[in-house]
Every structure is written in structure tokens, then in C-alpha cells.
Amino acid sequence: MDFSVNVEYLDETHALIVLQGRLNAVHAADVKKQIKDSVVEKRNLIILDLNGVEFMDSSGLAALVTGLKTTRDAAGYLRLLGANKQVLSVLKLTRLDRVFELYDDLDAARGAS
């Protein structure tokens, strides 16, 4: 499966970034760039939709951590939506499941404080 990154601006401050495919070293830079671009556009409240991510390696994880730092530096947040078992296992193994906000529902991710 090819990798894709699609962005939807939900409102003046929220961006939904939808990822599809394998989040690995080849595609991590694309994710970091899109998060940074969204923050530059003043959309620092970012929900990263991982429903279509079939696999994530350490480079993909590093992209998420970089995105978290980028959004926090802009007084925003990065929330993860729909992580599958493999992605969750990587987050749990690294204990980053305690750092990231994880959601199964877009409305809950948008509405959380």
C-alpha cells in the first residue's frame, strides 16, 4: 500500500491529518512536515488519524514525538485517533501511551480539554 497524508482543516484552529499506509523511515518526514505546516497555518490543535496506518516503526514514532513537541511549542496539542493494535503496542512498549492522548472517536478527540 502506498503512503498518503491528507489534511482537512476542521476550523480556524483544528486540523485533521489522515495517514494511510506504513509509517516508517521513508514517510516520517512527510508527517513531520505536514504537522509543522499546519502549525504555521495557525492550526495548532491537531488530530492525527491513524485508522489507516497498518504499521509504524521507530522512525514513525519519532515523527509523532516531534509533532507533539511542535504543537506543544505552539501552545497546542497533538491527539492520536484510531491507533490499531500494532501502533498501540509500539506506544505501550515505549511508554508513550502515557504521553499521547489516544482516542477512538473524532468528536471525543475534538471535544477533550
N, C-alpha and C positions, 0 to 999 in steps of 0.2 A: 504494500500500500504506500502510495506517495504521502508525503507530509504536507499539511497545509495549516496556515494560520489565518483566520478570518476575524475581523474586528467589527463589532457593532457598538456604536455609541448609543447608550440607552437614554442618556440625558446629558445635562451640562457637566456633570462630574463623574458619571459611571461609564465604564467601558466593559463590554463582554468580549473576551478574547477566546475564540473557539479553536482548539487544537485537534487535529486528526492525524493519526499515524503513529510512528515511532519517534519518541522524544529522546534523541541521543546526541552524540557529539556533532553530527552532521547538521542538526537542526536547532541546537541550543541557541546559537547566535541569533537566529530569526526570532525566537521567542523573546530574548532579552531586548532586541531592537524594537519589537512591537510594544512591549511594556514601556520602554523608555519613550517611544513616540507618543503613546497615549498620555503619559505624564506631561510631556511637553505641550500637548494639546489641552492641558488643564483637566484631564480626566484621570485623576489620581486614585479614584475608587475603582479598583479593577477586580473583576471576577474572571478567573481563568477556568474555562470549561474543559475538563479533562475527560469527558464522556467518550470521546473518540480516540483517546490515547491508549494504544494497545500495549505499549512497552515504554518504560523510562529507565535510563541508566544514570550513572553518577553525573554525567555532563548535563543531562536534563534536569537533574536535581539541583545542580549548581545554577542553572538558569532560573529556576524557581527562587532560590535563595537570593540571587542577585536582583530579581524582580521584587522580592519582598523588601529588600533594602532600598531600592529605587523608590518604591511607593511610600515607604515609611519616611524617607528623607523629604518627601513632598507632602508630608502630613496626611498621607492616605493609607490605603490598605490593599493587600492582595489576598483574595479569598479563593480557595480551590473548590470547584464544583465537580461532582461525579467521578471521583477517582476510583478506578477499578481495583481488584484485589492485588494485582502486581504492583501498581503505583502505591497503594496503601502499605504494602509490605516494605517497600523501599523507605517510605516515610517513617514507618514504625521502627525499622531496623536502625535508622539514623536518629531516632527520637525526634524527628522534625514534625511528627504528627502532633506534638505538644506546642509547636511554634506556629504552624499554619492553622488557619481557620478552615475547617472542612465541612462542606455542605452537600446534600443530595438534591436540594431544591433551589432553583434560581430565585424565587421570591424570598425564601428564607435567607439566602446569601445577600440579597439586596437590602432586606429589612433589618438584618442584625446590626447591633450597635457596637 
